[in-house]
Amino acid sequence: MTKLIGISALKEAIVASDGLLLATPEYNNSIPGVFKNAIDWLSRPPADIGRVFGGKPVAVLGASPGGFGTVLSQNAWLPVLRTLGTAPWHGGRLLVSRAGSVFDEAGRLASDTTNEQLRQFIEGFIAFVRRVRDLES
Ligand SMILES: Cc1cc2nc3c(=O)[nH]c(=O)nc-3n(C[C@H](O)[C@H](O)[C@H](O)COP(=O)(O)O)c2cc1C
């Protein structure tokens, strides 16, 4: 189910979160404009950047119908994550290619291999989030 929330509410949801997982599509070998625009809105006013994004653990993953699994889009997020002062996690990569054969018609992940890759990715990111939180406390 899709839930629509405003930018202010989304900001507070990010502030309250332990980490941010960006699931990115890829458009013309880069970040889709609509997704980038959402992050851009969240970064204004600039005085809010530190509160919303500063030191926030962030992981990027993605799926695409082609053979490269959003690798260029994931790379294109790097300067954005740096500019916002996040703590990007580089300990794992999830590049889901041929997405049409990995998800079923209901949009559920139907591949055991990808499921296992996703499990490992999420576990690695959670461990990173815990390390960052321990350093802060
Ligand atoms: C304008 C446009 C550009 C795209 N460029 C790429 C691309 O560079 N690499 C890729 O793997 N897929 C590309 N695709 C396919 C998208 O990965 C695919 O459509 C994906 O499902 C996008 O999600 P959406 O439903 O939000 O559009 C492109 C799709 C569109 C509409």
The ligand as a Gaussian input file, in Angstrom:
#p B3LYP/6-31G(d) Opt

LIG

0 1
 C       13.340000       7.514000     -18.741000
 C       13.803000       6.150000     -18.347000
 C       15.148000       5.869000     -18.375000
 C       15.617000       4.618000     -17.991000
 N       16.958000       4.377000     -17.962000
 C       17.396000       3.205000     -17.482000
 C       18.821000       3.000000     -17.334000
 O       19.633000       3.833000     -17.608000
 N       19.223000       1.811000     -16.821000
 C       18.312000       0.831000     -16.456000
 O       18.740000      -0.224000     -15.992000
 N       16.980000       1.007000     -16.589000
 C       16.510000       2.164000     -17.086000
 N       15.164000       2.383000     -17.212000
 C       14.271000       1.311000     -16.797000
 C       13.953000       1.468000     -15.342000
 O       14.983000       0.895000     -14.600000
 C       12.646000       0.794000     -15.073000
 O       11.662000       1.415000     -15.813000
 C       12.311000       0.872000     -13.630000
 O       11.257000       0.009000     -13.405000
 C       11.951000       2.295000     -13.245000
 O       10.998000       2.392000     -12.233000
 P        9.742000       3.371000     -12.388000
 O        8.544000       2.464000     -12.392000
 O        9.827000       4.236000     -11.165000
 O        9.876000       4.133000     -13.649000
 C       14.685000       3.611000     -17.583000
 C       13.306000       3.920000     -17.567000
 C       12.882000       5.160000     -17.927000
 C       11.398000       5.465000     -17.863000

